[in-house]
Amino acid sequence: MERHFEQEFQDLQQRLLWMGSLSERAVHKAVHAVLEADEALAEAVLEEEPAINELQIEMDDRITRLLALQQPMAADLRLLIGASRINSDIERIGDQAVNIAQSATRILRHPQVKPYVDLPRMSGLAENMVRDSLNALVKRDVDLANSVMRQDDEVDRLRDQMFRELLTYMMENSAVVFPAFELVLVAKNLERIGDHATNIAEDVIYIVVGRDVRHPALDRR
């Protein structure tokens, strides 16, 4: 029974990783649709979203079946609970990529507001966080998961910096208000992607050591 569960979970994990790679690729394409004013890239993200949604449903079904048939205990139950939460966060990353792609299709109809400096840095960091959080899952690497969580502050800092700069542009020139606001939304979506990667890292720690680190201020003694 234990060996069968382990094989089932390995298969589940591989599907989660494939779903994660699709979401990560969607983020990359969506941001580059903005950076390169490439509508085809934005459309590709929108066309590929259903594949991520279908995988989420498949993962939900697999997890439900394992819970019902295997009746896992302790550590195995943590694996499934963590996998369920990770499944949801990966799907939400795909949703954020769609939001960015939709903003891209609107931004490219306007002159570029400002040189893109912080946006590629923020995107690269968010993508790395997603990749590292999934690698932490595969390796059961708590140190790597903690590293992902620490990077979230830098994503937030870049978001705030972009907000301040874009607000200045909007105040100085009303003609750029629309595309500048769309860039604010892009930054907000990238920040949310970082949050979802952090959630995945927190779930890895829960899976590996059984400790819930989502709300460290709470005393669970």
C-alpha positions as CSV (number, residue, x, y, z in Angstrom):
1,M,0.0,0.0,0.0
2,E,2.8,2.4,1.0
3,R,4.7,1.7,-2.2
4,H,1.6,2.2,-4.3
5,F,0.9,5.6,-2.6
6,E,4.5,6.7,-3.2
7,Q,4.2,5.9,-6.9
8,E,0.9,7.7,-7.1
9,F,2.3,10.8,-5.4
10,Q,5.4,10.8,-7.6
11,D,3.1,10.8,-10.7
12,L,1.0,13.6,-9.1
13,Q,4.2,15.6,-8.4
14,Q,5.4,15.3,-11.9
15,R,2.1,16.6,-13.2
16,L,2.3,19.5,-10.8
17,L,5.8,20.3,-12.0
18,W,4.5,20.3,-15.6
19,M,1.7,22.6,-14.7
20,G,4.2,24.8,-12.9
21,S,6.4,25.0,-16.0
22,L,3.4,26.0,-18.1
23,S,2.5,28.8,-15.6
24,E,6.1,30.0,-15.4
25,R,6.4,30.1,-19.2
26,A,3.1,32.0,-19.4
27,V,4.5,34.7,-17.1
28,H,7.6,35.0,-19.2
29,K,5.7,35.3,-22.4
30,A,3.2,37.8,-20.9
31,V,5.9,40.1,-19.6
32,H,7.9,40.0,-22.8
33,A,4.7,40.8,-24.6
34,V,4.9,44.1,-22.7
35,L,8.6,44.6,-23.1
36,E,8.6,43.9,-26.8
37,A,5.1,45.2,-27.7
38,D,4.4,41.8,-29.1
39,E,0.7,41.0,-29.4
40,A,1.3,37.5,-30.6
41,L,3.0,36.6,-27.3
42,A,0.1,38.0,-25.4
43,E,-2.4,36.0,-27.5
44,A,-0.3,32.8,-27.0
45,V,-0.7,33.2,-23.2
46,L,-4.5,33.5,-23.6
47,E,-4.6,30.5,-25.8
48,E,-2.6,28.3,-23.5
49,E,-4.5,29.1,-20.3
50,P,-7.1,26.3,-20.7
51,A,-4.3,23.7,-20.5
52,I,-3.3,25.0,-17.0
53,N,-6.9,25.0,-15.9
54,E,-7.4,21.5,-17.1
55,L,-4.4,20.3,-15.2
56,Q,-5.7,22.0,-12.0
57,I,-8.9,20.0,-12.3
58,E,-7.0,16.8,-13.0
59,M,-4.8,17.4,-9.9
60,D,-7.9,18.0,-7.8
61,D,-9.4,14.8,-8.9
62,R,-6.2,12.8,-8.3
63,I,-5.8,14.3,-4.8
64,T,-9.4,13.6,-3.9
65,R,-9.1,10.0,-5.2
66,L,-5.9,9.4,-3.1
67,L,-7.5,10.8,0.0
68,A,-10.6,8.6,-0.5
69,L,-8.8,5.3,-1.5
70,Q,-5.6,5.4,0.4
71,Q,-6.8,7.0,3.7
72,P,-3.3,8.4,4.3
73,M,-1.9,9.0,7.8
74,A,0.4,11.7,9.2
75,A,3.2,12.5,6.7
76,D,1.3,11.2,3.7
77,L,-1.7,13.3,4.6
78,R,0.6,16.4,4.7
79,L,1.8,15.6,1.2
80,L,-1.7,15.6,-0.2
81,I,-2.8,18.7,1.7
82,G,0.3,20.5,0.6
83,A,-0.1,19.3,-3.0
84,S,-3.7,20.6,-3.0
85,R,-2.6,24.1,-1.9
86,I,0.3,24.1,-4.3
87,N,-2.1,23.1,-7.1
88,S,-4.2,26.2,-6.4
89,D,-1.3,28.6,-6.3
90,I,0.1,27.3,-9.6
91,E,-3.2,27.9,-11.3
92,R,-3.4,31.4,-9.8
93,I,0.1,32.1,-11.3
94,G,-1.4,31.2,-14.6
95,D,-4.3,33.6,-14.0
96,Q,-1.8,36.4,-13.1
97,A,0.0,35.8,-16.4
98,V,-3.3,36.1,-18.3
99,N,-3.9,39.4,-16.5
100,I,-0.5,40.7,-17.6
101,A,-1.1,39.5,-21.2
102,Q,-4.4,41.4,-21.3
103,S,-2.6,44.5,-20.1
104,A,0.0,44.0,-22.7
105,T,-2.6,44.1,-25.5
106,R,-3.8,47.5,-24.2
107,I,-0.3,48.9,-23.5
108,L,1.1,48.3,-27.0
109,R,-1.5,50.6,-28.5
110,H,0.2,53.5,-26.8
111,P,3.7,55.0,-26.9
112,Q,6.0,53.6,-24.3
113,V,5.7,55.5,-21.0
114,K,9.2,55.0,-19.8
115,P,12.3,52.8,-20.3
116,Y,11.6,49.4,-18.9
117,V,14.3,48.9,-16.2
118,D,12.5,47.6,-13.1
119,L,9.9,45.6,-14.9
120,P,12.3,42.9,-16.4
121,R,14.1,42.8,-13.0
122,M,10.9,42.2,-11.2
123,S,9.7,39.7,-13.7
124,G,13.0,37.7,-13.6
125,L,12.9,37.6,-9.8
126,A,9.2,36.4,-9.7
127,E,10.0,33.7,-12.3
128,N,13.0,32.5,-10.3
129,M,10.9,32.4,-7.2
130,V,8.3,30.2,-9.0
131,R,11.1,27.9,-10.3
132,D,12.9,27.7,-7.0
133,S,9.7,26.9,-5.1
134,L,9.0,24.0,-7.4
135,N,12.6,22.8,-7.2
136,A,12.3,22.9,-3.4
137,L,9.2,20.7,-3.6
138,V,11.1,18.1,-5.7
139,K,14.2,18.1,-3.5
140,R,12.3,18.5,-0.2
141,D,14.7,21.4,0.3
142,V,13.7,23.6,3.3
143,D,16.6,26.0,2.8
144,L,15.7,26.7,-0.8
145,A,12.1,27.2,0.3
146,N,13.2,29.7,2.9
147,S,15.3,31.5,0.2
148,V,12.2,31.9,-1.9
149,M,10.4,33.5,1.0
150,R,13.1,36.0,1.6
151,Q,13.1,37.1,-2.0
152,D,9.5,38.3,-1.7
153,D,10.6,41.5,0.1
154,E,12.6,42.5,-3.0
155,V,9.7,41.9,-5.3
156,D,7.6,44.1,-3.1
157,R,10.3,46.8,-3.1
158,L,10.4,46.8,-6.9
159,R,6.6,47.0,-7.1
160,D,6.6,50.1,-4.8
161,Q,9.4,51.7,-6.8
162,M,7.5,51.2,-10.0
163,F,4.3,52.6,-8.5
164,R,6.1,55.8,-7.4
165,E,7.8,56.3,-10.7
166,L,4.6,55.7,-12.7
167,L,2.6,58.0,-10.5
168,T,5.1,60.7,-11.2
169,Y,4.7,60.2,-14.9
170,M,0.9,60.3,-14.7
171,M,1.0,63.5,-12.6
172,E,3.4,65.2,-15.1
173,N,1.6,64.1,-18.3
174,S,-2.0,63.2,-18.4
175,A,-1.5,61.7,-21.9
176,V,0.3,58.7,-20.4
177,V,-2.3,57.9,-17.6
178,F,-3.8,55.0,-19.4
179,P,-0.7,53.0,-20.3
180,A,1.0,54.0,-17.0
181,F,-2.0,52.6,-15.1
182,E,-1.8,49.3,-17.1
183,L,1.9,49.1,-16.1
184,V,0.9,49.5,-12.4
185,L,-1.4,46.5,-12.9
186,V,1.4,44.5,-14.5
187,A,3.6,45.3,-11.5
188,K,0.8,44.3,-9.1
189,N,0.3,41.0,-10.9
190,L,4.0,40.2,-10.7
191,E,3.9,41.0,-7.0
192,R,1.0,38.5,-6.7
193,I,3.0,35.9,-8.6
194,G,5.8,36.4,-6.0
195,D,3.2,35.9,-3.3
196,H,2.0,32.6,-4.8
197,A,5.6,31.4,-5.1
198,T,6.0,32.2,-1.4
199,N,2.9,30.2,-0.6
200,I,4.3,27.2,-2.5
201,A,7.6,27.5,-0.5
202,E,5.6,27.7,2.8
203,D,3.7,24.5,1.7
204,V,7.0,22.8,1.0
205,I,8.1,23.5,4.6
206,Y,4.8,22.1,5.8
207,I,5.2,19.0,3.7
208,V,8.8,18.3,4.8
209,V,8.8,19.2,8.5
210,G,5.1,19.5,9.4
211,R,5.4,23.2,10.4
212,D,2.9,25.8,9.3
213,V,4.9,29.0,8.7
214,R,2.1,31.0,7.0
215,H,1.4,33.1,10.1
216,P,4.6,33.2,12.2
217,A,3.2,35.8,14.6
218,L,0.7,33.3,15.9
219,D,1.7,31.3,19.0
220,R,0.8,27.6,18.5
221,R,2.1,26.2,21.7
